């Protein structure tokens, strides 16, 4: 049986502006359960680096029924922070036999 892990999704909310009218943000950590954390193939890493200049560190499998926004977010996996990028790939939930239907790419953040 395949079981995912719990990761933290850090969502930012604007709480005000500073003296120069630049926005001030606060991050809220939301645990997301049953997320698959996988490594991309060497060819996927090379292709992404050549196309976008970004290095994929992990590929996340997001469980069905999840409603979070995964585009350009910060996630915390095993104590390290990563930034999601690109538009998440997903399929029709009813046509996918397993528990996960979205694929999200991550690069190292900190």
C-alpha positions as CSV (number, residue, x, y, z in Angstrom):
1,X,0.0,0.0,0.0
2,X,1.3,3.4,-0.9
3,X,1.2,6.0,1.8
4,X,2.1,9.7,1.5
5,X,3.6,12.0,4.1
6,X,2.4,15.2,5.7
7,X,4.0,18.5,4.4
8,X,3.3,22.1,5.3
9,X,2.0,24.5,2.8
10,X,2.9,28.1,3.6
11,X,0.3,30.6,2.4
12,X,1.1,34.3,2.5
13,X,-1.4,36.9,3.5
14,X,-0.9,40.6,3.2
15,X,-1.2,42.2,6.6
16,X,-0.3,45.8,5.7
17,X,2.2,48.1,4.0
18,X,5.4,49.6,5.2
19,X,6.5,53.2,5.1
20,X,7.4,52.9,1.4
21,X,4.0,51.4,0.6
22,X,5.6,47.9,0.0
23,X,3.3,45.1,1.1
24,X,4.0,43.3,4.4
25,X,3.2,39.6,4.4
26,X,2.5,37.0,7.1
27,X,2.9,33.3,6.4
28,X,0.5,30.7,7.7
29,X,1.5,27.0,7.8
30,X,-1.2,24.5,6.8
31,X,-0.4,20.8,7.1
32,X,-1.5,18.7,4.0
33,X,-1.6,15.0,4.6
34,X,-1.0,12.0,2.3
35,X,1.3,13.9,-0.2
36,X,3.6,11.8,-2.3
37,X,7.2,13.2,-2.5
38,X,9.1,11.8,-5.4
39,X,12.3,12.6,-7.3
40,X,12.2,13.4,-11.0
41,X,14.1,11.4,-13.4
42,X,17.5,12.7,-14.6
43,X,15.9,13.4,-18.0
44,X,13.1,15.5,-16.4
45,X,15.7,17.5,-14.5
46,X,17.7,18.2,-17.7
47,X,14.6,19.1,-19.7
48,X,13.3,21.5,-17.1
49,X,16.7,23.1,-16.7
50,X,17.0,23.6,-20.4
51,X,13.5,25.0,-20.8
52,X,13.1,27.2,-17.7
53,X,16.4,27.4,-16.0
54,X,15.0,25.8,-12.9
55,X,16.2,22.6,-11.2
56,X,13.4,20.2,-10.0
57,X,14.3,18.7,-6.7
58,X,11.0,17.0,-5.9
59,X,7.7,16.2,-7.6
60,X,4.7,16.2,-5.3
61,X,1.6,14.0,-5.8
62,X,-1.3,15.9,-4.3
63,X,-4.3,13.8,-3.0
64,X,-7.7,13.9,-4.6
65,X,-10.1,16.3,-3.0
66,X,-7.4,18.9,-2.1
67,X,-8.5,22.5,-2.8
68,X,-5.3,24.4,-2.0
69,X,-3.6,26.7,-4.5
70,X,-0.3,25.0,-5.4
71,X,1.0,27.5,-8.0
72,X,4.1,29.5,-6.9
73,X,3.7,28.5,-3.2
74,X,6.3,27.7,-0.5
75,X,6.2,24.2,1.0
76,X,8.1,22.7,3.9
77,X,9.2,19.1,3.4
78,X,11.2,17.3,6.1
79,X,12.4,20.6,7.6
80,X,13.5,22.3,4.4
81,X,11.6,24.9,2.3
82,X,10.9,24.6,-1.4
83,X,9.0,26.7,-3.9
84,X,6.5,25.2,-6.2
85,X,6.6,26.4,-9.8
86,X,4.8,26.0,-13.1
87,X,1.1,25.2,-13.4
88,X,0.2,21.9,-11.5
89,X,-0.6,19.0,-13.9
90,X,-3.8,17.2,-13.0
91,X,-6.2,14.7,-14.3
92,X,-9.9,13.9,-13.9
93,X,-10.2,12.4,-10.4
94,X,-12.8,9.8,-11.4
95,X,-10.5,8.4,-14.2
96,X,-7.4,8.0,-12.0
97,X,-7.2,4.8,-10.0
98,X,-5.0,5.9,-7.1
99,X,-5.5,8.5,-4.4
100,X,-3.5,11.3,-6.1
101,X,-4.4,13.3,-9.2
102,X,-2.2,16.4,-9.2
103,X,1.6,16.7,-9.9
104,X,3.5,19.7,-8.6
105,X,7.2,20.5,-9.3
106,X,9.4,22.0,-6.5
107,X,12.7,23.7,-6.5
108,X,14.9,24.5,-3.4
109,X,13.9,27.7,-1.7
110,X,16.2,28.4,1.2
